[in-house]
Amino acid sequence: MSRPFAPGYRIPPDLLLKAYASGVFPMAESAADPEVFWVRPETRGIIPLDGFHLPKSLRKIIRQDRFAIRFDHDFAGIIAGCAEKRPGRESTWINRPIREAYEGLFERGHCHTVEAWRGERLVGGLYGVTLGRAFFGESMFSRERDASKVCLAALVERLNERGFTLLDTQFTTEHLKRFGAIDVPRGKYEKILEEAVRGEPAAFA
């Protein structure tokens, strides 16, 4: 289910956080589209933090220390990487209002990045929103094979260390299902969400 947001408007950070707390998130048709629309899926993708599956091949890559992992180091670089065109995807839902909105959340400490670096080159990563003890994954990218997968593993490790209880992926894909992602009905998701956003918030940084 979705509804339009007025064209050319900014998304105030407080409104965006309220939307996440109620199970709603924004998207756009394309990078050039000045509008956004609100999405509240009938089924929601999550990765249970106690059920994350780390493939043996990825364990090996992590042990090799192929990438240096950083947190919250280059937000602009991460969101630009997520918005890049790549084979099989010639457009992106990250338009200017969305980019500006998440920059605002990053400045407030409610948006975070996990980054894979090879020397001084950013080769992959992901970003998402934190609220209470929930992390809402937004997008990820790789410029080198397995870079985003290593970032996902680093994200789950940090969320478990810091006391988070919900890793939201919005939707599931065959790729995410390899790591334990599941679909939950909206009603069940909203109960999990309510529990995650109330009480003492977890600190990501």
Long-range contacts (C-beta under 8 A, 24 or more apart in sequence): 1-39, 1-40, 1-41, 1-42, 2-27, 2-37, 2-38, 2-39, 2-40, 3-37, 3-38, 4-35, 4-36, 4-37, 5-35, 5-36, 5-37, 5-38, 5-97, 6-35, 7-34, 7-35, 8-34, 8-35, 8-97, 9-97, 10-97, 10-100, 10-101, 11-36, 11-97, 11-98, 11-100, 11-101, 13-101, 13-104, 13-105, 13-108, 13-110, 16-101, 16-104, 16-105, 16-129, 17-105, 17-110, 17-129, 17-131, 20-129, 20-131, 20-134, 20-136, 21-131, 21-132, 21-193, 21-197, 23-186, 23-189, 23-190, 23-193, 25-136, 25-170, 26-97, 26-98, 26-101, 27-93, 27-98, 28-93, 28-94, 28-95, 28-97, 28-98, 29-93, 30-91, 30-92, 30-93, 30-95, 31-83, 31-91, 31-92, 31-93, 31-94, 31-95, 31-96, 32-95, 33-95, 34-95, 34-96, 34-97, 35-97, 36-95, 36-97, 36-98, 39-170, 40-186, 41-170, 41-171, 41-186, 42-185, 42-186, 43-183, 43-184, 43-185, 43-186, 43-189, 44-168, 44-170, 44-171, 44-183, 44-184, 44-185, 44-186, 44-189, 45-168, 45-169, 45-170, 45-171, 45-172, 45-176, 45-181, 45-182, 45-183, 46-166, 46-167, 46-168, 46-169, 46-181, 46-182, 46-184, 46-189, 46-192, 47-156, 47-167, 47-169, 47-176, 47-179, 47-180, 47-181, 47-182, 48-167, 48-180, 48-182, 49-156, 49-159, 49-160, 49-164, 49-165, 49-166, 49-167, 51-180, 51-182, 52-153, 52-156, 52-179, 52-180, 53-178, 53-179, 53-180, 54-153, 54-179, 55-178, 55-179, 58-146, 58-149, 58-150, 58-153, 61-146, 61-149, 61-150, 62-150, 62-153, 66-118, 66-146, 66-150, 67-116, 67-117, 67-118, 67-123, 67-124, 67-144, 67-147, 67-150, 68-116, 68-117, 68-118, 69-114, 69-115, 69-116, 69-117, 69-150, 69-151, 69-154, 70-114, 70-115, 70-117, 71-112, 71-113, 71-114, 71-115, 71-158, 71-204, 71-205, 72-106, 72-112, 72-113, 72-205, 73-113, 73-115, 74-113, 74-115, 74-122, 75-103, 75-106, 75-111, 75-113, 75-127, 76-103, 77-115, 77-122, 77-125, 78-113, 78-115, 78-122, 78-125, 78-126, 78-127, 78-141, 79-103, 79-127, 79-139, 81-122, 81-124, 81-125, 81-141, 81-143, 82-125, 82-126, 82-127, 82-138, 82-139, 82-140, 82-141, 84-141, 86-141, 94-139, 102-127, 102-129, 102-138, 105-129, 109-205, 112-204, 112-205, 114-151, 114-152, 114-154, 114-155, 114-158, 115-151, 116-142, 116-144, 116-147, 116-148, 116-150, 116-151, 118-144, 123-147, 124-148, 124-150, 124-151, 125-151, 126-151, 126-152, 126-155, 128-155, 130-164, 130-201, 130-202, 130-204, 131-197, 131-201, 132-196, 132-197, 132-198, 132-199, 132-201, 132-202, 133-163, 133-164, 133-165, 133-166, 133-196, 133-197, 133-199, 133-201, 133-202, 134-164, 134-165, 134-166, 134-167, 134-168, 134-193, 134-196, 134-197, 135-159, 135-164, 135-166, 135-167, 135-168, 135-204, 136-168, 136-170, 137-167, 137-168, 137-169, 137-170, 138-170, 152-179, 158-204, 159-202, 159-204, 162-202, 162-203, 162-204, 163-202, 164-196, 164-202, 164-204, 165-192, 165-195, 165-196, 166-192, 166-193, 166-196, 168-193
